[in-house]
Amino acid sequence: MIVVRKPQDIFQVDGRIQNGTFHGRWHFSYEQYQDPEYVHFGQLQLFNDFTLSPGALFPLHLHREIEIISYCAGGEFCHEDEGGISGVLKKGWVQRTTVGKGMLHSVINNRQDIPMRFIQMWFEPSKLDLEPSIEQIKVEKLDRTNCILPVVSNDHEGALSINSDAQIYSSFLQAGKNLKYQLRDGRGVYFYVIDGGPVQVNNNTIQTFGAAKIMDEIGLEVRSEVNTELLLIDVSL
């Protein structure tokens, strides 16, 4: 079963933050957006696509007992916590933050001249009361071109580890190319078109900024007629 979400059906919000503004696309219930149909998807509890104006930041705020994955979709993403600057991400790079028993952190547009876009995902942790930690990887465009590259996984060497039963795959699919992905029993995929598109997934059309919940499918075949950036989040259901 594939449940397609059109871009216009995903909650959007604009607001002011420190030193600027943000635009958000919130896929699951969060703050003023409450939707009983989209509370979570397996371990995936939050999927927010943010764009921050030049130099803007979300100031220090507290999180507890979640695994945070941040994917930079444009510009330069900067993470800061009580210990100072913990890492800068460029487009396609990924960071895992285990907040565990508690962490104060902020998210910053590292550039004063261009917007910064990032996708933040929260996952239910497999263990509680963990010590906070941060890890990130550089993911070059060539490495994810015409393949489904594991960027967060406990089963793939070179990917970021995560304290949750989840895997994240990144892809840059060139025009006219195909991708295939096999699903295991009891698992589902949350599929997102970051840029480019539309794409065809098992003959379902998913537009740019659109998404799909995929369950009870043996495998996926993905095709696009234009260059497209994709994310696949594989979780137990």
Secondary structure, DSSP 8 states (H G I E B T S, - for coil): -EEEE-GGGSEEEEEEEBTEEEEEEE-S-BTTB--TT-S-BTTEEEEEEEEE-TT-EEEEEEE-S-EEEEEEEES-EEEEETTEEEEEE-TT-EEEEE-TT-EEEEEEE--SSS-EEEEEEEE--SSSS---EEEEE---GGGGBTS-EEEE-SSSTTSB--SSSEEEEEEEE-TT-EEEEE--TTEEEEEEEEES--EEETTEEE-TT-EEEEES-SEEEEEESS-EEEEEEEEE-
